[in-house]
């Protein structure tokens, strides 16, 4: 059975950033990653200083290489369960290939960075264009589709603020929204900025040569569009945390203290699992900060153990 100072669960930007900091601090670290990053469908990532335009897979491959360069381990697999060991550490049960399957390792601390998943509206053709011509983050992809005819698939009054943001990247913007949701004030604000309003149910997305060409409504009307922004429902991948009894808010997001630690001692969280709005650069920063907190926690434990051993004479 292997023993580690920290097991990092999730090898995205947050997890790898945390592992890098902890490995450089001389900690024995293992990253366990399922190999299914949230941004896998995207051809490029943006807004990350010095890495703008880099393919996500390339970014993660470089991160793994850097972690391994400082002695950290990266394992392709899935953590099936976390079991407290009676102190502030955990037994980590793994599922993976070959000898990894069924393996159990010991961790003094765990840092969970399993992110979130996007639940998309049930519209024909939408999933196939996700992260291509159907997007959710204007700061990630707005520049790439600037000045195209853009649309926003809205489903609530909050969509008005979102479409007003998208207007920053194009003059031709249309809000698709169910009838009866807009207030008089919202209609005035949309009209004042020349944002079109199409009320009704969306039937499907129409493509041409593999790219979005229009949005077809339930009544048969076709609205030509070059890209569509869709605010998905963010769902945290919190199964491991809920299994441990970590405190969650009403929406299922883990409650953390100021250091990134959950309500269960020894469990730290970083990235989209706790912050649905975190972009790649934000998640990396949060992973780095959480790693520093984990190391400080371990130093305090090292001090207590050293004092105990000193007093016992060994």
Long-range contacts (C-beta under 8 A, 24 or more apart in sequence): 1-104, 1-105, 1-106, 2-30, 2-103, 2-105, 2-106, 3-28, 3-105, 3-106, 3-107, 4-28, 4-29, 4-30, 4-105, 4-106, 4-107, 4-108, 5-29, 5-107, 5-108, 5-109, 5-298, 6-30, 6-107, 6-108, 6-109, 6-110, 6-111, 6-294, 6-298, 7-31, 7-32, 7-79, 7-90, 7-92, 7-105, 7-107, 7-109, 7-110, 7-111, 8-32, 8-110, 8-111, 8-113, 9-79, 9-92, 9-110, 9-111, 9-112, 9-113, 9-114, 9-240, 10-34, 10-112, 10-113, 10-114, 10-115, 10-271, 10-273, 11-35, 11-60, 11-63, 11-64, 11-74, 11-113, 12-37, 12-38, 12-60, 12-113, 12-115, 12-271, 12-272, 12-283, 13-59, 13-60, 13-63, 13-271, 13-280, 13-281, 13-283, 13-284, 13-287, 14-113, 14-115, 14-270, 14-271, 14-272, 14-273, 14-278, 14-283, 14-284, 14-286, 14-287, 14-290, 15-111, 15-113, 15-270, 15-271, 15-287, 16-60, 16-63, 16-64, 16-66, 16-67, 16-284, 16-287, 17-63, 17-270, 17-283, 17-284, 17-285, 17-287, 17-288, 17-291, 18-111, 18-113, 18-270, 18-287, 18-288, 18-290, 18-291, 18-294, 19-67, 19-72, 19-74, 19-291, 20-63, 20-66, 20-67, 20-70, 20-72, 20-288, 20-291, 21-287, 21-288, 21-291, 21-292, 21-295, 22-72, 22-291, 22-294, 22-295, 23-67, 23-70, 23-71, 23-72, 24-70, 25-291, 25-295, 27-295, 27-298, 28-71, 29-67, 29-71, 29-72, 29-73, 30-72, 30-73, 30-74, 30-75, 30-105, 30-107, 31-64, 31-67, 31-72, 31-73, 31-74, 31-75, 32-75, 32-77, 32-78, 32-79, 32-92, 32-94, 33-74, 33-75, 33-76, 33-77, 34-76, 34-77, 34-78, 35-76, 37-115, 38-115, 38-116, 38-117, 38-118, 38-272, 39-131, 39-280, 41-130, 41-131, 41-132, 42-131, 42-140, 42-141, 43-131, 43-132, 45-140, 45-280, 46-139, 46-140, 46-141, 46-143, 46-144, 47-139, 47-140, 47-279, 47-280, 47-281, 48-279, 48-280, 48-281, 48-284, 49-281, 56-280, 59-280, 75-100, 76-100, 79-240, 81-240, 81-243, 82-110, 82-240, 82-243, 82-244, 82-267, 84-244, 84-264, 84-266, 88-265, 88-266, 88-301, 89-266, 90-266, 90-267, 108-266, 108-298, 108-301, 109-266, 109-267, 109-268, 109-294, 109-297, 109-298, 110-266, 110-267, 110-268, 111-268, 111-269, 111-270, 111-287, 111-290, 111-291, 111-294, 112-240, 112-241, 112-262, 112-267, 112-268, 112-269, 112-270, 112-273, 113-269, 113-270, 113-271, 113-273, 113-283, 113-287, 114-237, 114-238, 114-240, 114-273, 115-236, 115-237, 115-271, 115-272, 115-273, 116-234, 116-235, 116-236, 116-237, 116-272, 116-273, 116-276, 117-234, 117-235, 117-237, 118-232, 118-233, 118-234, 118-235, 119-232, 119-233, 119-234, 119-235, 120-230, 120-232, 121-153, 121-155, 121-230, 121-232, 123-153, 123-202, 123-203, 123-204, 123-205, 124-203, 124-204, 124-205, 125-204, 125-205, 125-206, 125-207, 126-205, 126-228, 126-230, 128-207, 129-205, 129-207, 129-211, 129-212, 129-228, 132-211, 133-211, 133-212, 133-226, 133-227, 133-228, 134-205, 134-212, 134-227, 134-228, 134-229, 134-230, 135-227, 135-228, 135-229, 135-230, 136-229, 136-230, 136-231, 136-232, 137-279, 138-165, 138-166, 138-168, 138-169, 138-229, 139-279, 140-279, 142-166, 142-168, 142-169, 143-169, 145-169, 145-170, 145-226, 145-227, 146-170, 147-171, 148-172, 148-225, 148-226, 148-227, 149-173, 149-174, 149-224, 149-225, 149-226, 149-227, 150-174, 150-225, 150-226, 150-227, 150-228, 150-229, 151-175, 151-176, 151-215, 151-223, 151-225, 151-227, 151-228, 151-229, 152-176, 152-228, 152-229, 152-230, 153-202, 153-215, 153-228, 153-229, 153-230, 153-231, 154-181, 154-231, 156-181, 157-181, 157-182, 157-183, 157-186, 159-231, 160-186, 160-189, 160-190, 162-229, 162-231, 163-190, 163-195, 163-229, 164-189, 164-190, 164-193, 164-195, 166-229, 167-193, 167-195, 172-196, 174-198, 174-223, 174-225, 176-200, 176-202, 176-215, 176-217, 176-223, 198-223, 234-272, 234-276, 236-272, 236-273, 236-274, 236-276, 237-273, 238-273, 241-267, 241-269, 241-273, 259-290, 259-293, 259-296, 259-297, 260-286, 260-289, 260-290, 260-293, 261-293, 261-297, 266-297, 268-293, 268-294
